Amino acid sequence: MATKPFAAGDVVAYPYRWAAEAAEERSVDGAKERPCCLLLRLLDGTLIFLAISSKPPRDDQEACEIPPIERRRAGLGKYPQAWIYVSESNRDADLGLSWYLEPQRPMGALSPAFLATIKLAFRESVARGGKIVSRTT
């Protein structure tokens, strides 16, 4: 299947590995595929993914609630509520180099304006010690 490279804001299915799973050395391949947002494509081609969940964040997590119009744009309209988690992320290689990322069409994409809000919240969280789980070999 020919696909174009993912762009920042794209929402794709990805076997996200939560930081707690990594700390406890479990779910190496991610417990399940879930919607994730490609937040950044770094200059070296590395991708930064943020998890999306229909469950609200715990007290030890930071997340931004996704407004209804953004849920529809992202292909998440079936969820009555959804959050994008900014207190942790997965760092992975691009297509063809990743063990976990499959060629696919994005479910949808977040708007540039909402993505800018998410990037700012992520940057602030990283400055406070947000966790990055490396999925690269």
Backbone torsions as a table, in degrees:
resi	resn	phi	psi	omega
1	MET	NA	121.4	178.2
2	ALA	-80.4	124.4	177.1
3	THR	-131.5	151.3	175.6
4	LYS	-85.0	160.2	179.7
5	PRO	-60.0	145.9	176.7
6	PHE	-65.9	148.6	178.5
7	ALA	-115.1	156.5	176.1
8	ALA	-55.2	133.3	-179.2
9	GLY	99.1	-17.2	177.8
10	ASP	-64.1	142.5	175.7
11	VAL	-109.9	123.0	-176.9
12	VAL	-132.0	162.2	173.0
13	ALA	-80.5	130.3	-175.2
14	TYR	-151.4	138.4	179.5
15	PRO	-79.4	72.3	-175.2
16	TYR	-58.5	137.5	175.2
17	ARG	-109.5	112.0	-180.0
18	TRP	-65.2	149.9	179.5
19	ALA	-57.8	-37.4	178.9
20	ALA	-64.4	-37.1	176.9
21	GLU	-65.0	-41.4	179.7
22	ALA	-66.7	-42.4	-179.8
23	ALA	-63.3	-34.4	179.8
24	GLU	-91.6	5.3	179.8
25	GLU	53.1	46.3	176.0
26	ARG	-128.4	165.4	179.5
27	SER	52.1	54.2	-178.1
28	VAL	-55.3	-37.5	-178.9
29	ASP	-91.2	7.9	-175.3
30	GLY	85.5	136.9	-175.4
31	ALA	-65.4	-35.2	179.1
32	LYS	-163.1	159.3	172.5
33	GLU	-73.5	139.4	178.6
34	ARG	-144.0	162.0	174.4
35	PRO	-64.5	134.4	176.9
36	CYS	-136.7	150.2	178.8
37	CYS	-102.5	129.5	171.2
38	LEU	-75.3	109.6	-177.4
39	LEU	-82.5	-48.4	-174.3
40	LEU	-141.3	148.2	167.3
41	ARG	-115.6	110.0	-177.8
42	LEU	-74.1	165.2	-176.7
43	LEU	-59.2	-30.6	-180.0
44	ASP	-84.0	5.2	179.3
45	GLY	91.8	-5.4	178.0
46	THR	-66.7	143.2	-179.8
47	LEU	-110.3	142.0	176.3
48	ILE	-113.9	120.3	-179.2
49	PHE	-110.7	143.2	173.0
50	LEU	-116.1	138.0	-179.9
51	ALA	-74.9	147.5	173.3
52	ILE	-120.0	134.8	-178.7
53	SER	-141.3	153.4	173.9
54	SER	-86.4	-3.3	178.0
55	LYS	-96.1	135.7	177.8
56	PRO	-65.7	155.6	-178.2
57	PRO	-67.5	150.6	171.9
58	ARG	-75.2	172.3	-179.3
59	ASP	-60.6	-29.1	-177.4
60	ASP	-92.2	9.6	179.5
61	GLN	-121.1	155.1	174.9
62	GLU	-119.2	133.5	179.1
63	ALA	-150.3	155.8	175.7
64	CYS	-109.3	129.8	176.6
65	GLU	-69.1	137.9	-179.1
66	ILE	-91.1	119.8	-179.7
67	PRO	-62.6	156.4	-177.6
68	PRO	-52.9	-43.7	-178.3
69	ILE	-65.5	-36.3	178.0
70	GLU	-70.4	-36.0	176.2
71	ARG	-60.6	-43.0	179.0
72	ARG	-64.5	-44.6	179.0
73	ARG	-60.0	-35.4	-176.3
74	ALA	-84.4	-0.9	-178.8
75	GLY	79.2	22.2	-176.9
76	LEU	-112.8	23.3	-176.0
77	GLY	-60.6	-20.5	-180.0
78	LYS	-73.6	-15.0	180.0
79	TYR	-90.3	126.8	177.5
80	PRO	-67.1	-26.8	175.0
81	GLN	-146.4	152.3	175.5
82	ALA	-154.7	150.4	179.6
83	TRP	-128.1	145.9	172.3
84	ILE	-110.1	122.9	-173.0
85	TYR	-83.7	127.0	-176.5
86	VAL	-111.2	-6.7	-177.5
87	SER	-86.1	-1.3	175.6
88	GLU	-156.6	163.6	-179.3
89	SER	-154.4	167.2	171.0
90	ASN	-112.8	135.6	177.4
91	ARG	-109.6	124.7	-175.6
92	ASP	-141.2	164.1	175.3
93	ALA	-77.4	165.3	179.8
94	ASP	-76.5	172.4	177.8
95	LEU	-49.1	140.9	180.0
96	GLY	89.6	-22.3	178.8
97	LEU	-114.4	-21.8	-179.2
98	SER	-78.9	141.7	173.1
99	TRP	-79.7	-16.1	-169.0
100	TYR	-115.4	-23.9	-174.0
101	LEU	-89.6	125.0	-179.2
102	GLU	-101.5	146.3	172.5
103	PRO	-61.5	133.0	-177.7
104	GLN	-166.4	162.0	170.4
105	ARG	-86.5	138.6	175.7
106	PRO	-59.6	148.7	174.9
107	MET	-66.1	-32.0	-177.7
108	GLY	173.4	-162.9	-178.8
109	ALA	-152.6	148.3	173.8
110	LEU	-78.6	150.8	178.1
111	SER	-68.5	154.0	177.3
112	PRO	-57.0	-37.4	-178.9
113	ALA	-65.9	-45.4	179.5
114	PHE	-69.3	-38.2	177.9
115	LEU	-60.4	-37.9	177.4
116	ALA	-61.4	-39.7	176.8
117	THR	-63.0	-43.1	-179.7
118	ILE	-65.5	-43.0	179.4
119	LYS	-60.4	-42.8	179.1
120	LEU	-63.7	-46.0	179.0
121	ALA	-62.4	-38.9	178.3
122	PHE	-65.7	-46.0	179.8
123	ARG	-59.1	-43.6	178.4
124	GLU	-64.5	-39.2	179.1
125	SER	-66.4	-42.1	178.2
126	VAL	-61.4	-40.3	178.7
127	ALA	-62.3	-28.1	178.1
128	ARG	-91.3	5.0	177.9
129	GLY	106.5	21.1	177.3
130	GLY	-54.0	151.0	-173.5
131	LYS	-98.2	140.0	175.5
132	ILE	-121.6	120.6	178.5
133	VAL	-97.9	119.0	179.8
134	SER	-81.4	129.6	178.5
135	ARG	-109.3	3.7	-179.0
136	THR	-83.0	157.3	179.4
137	THR	-88.6	NA	NA
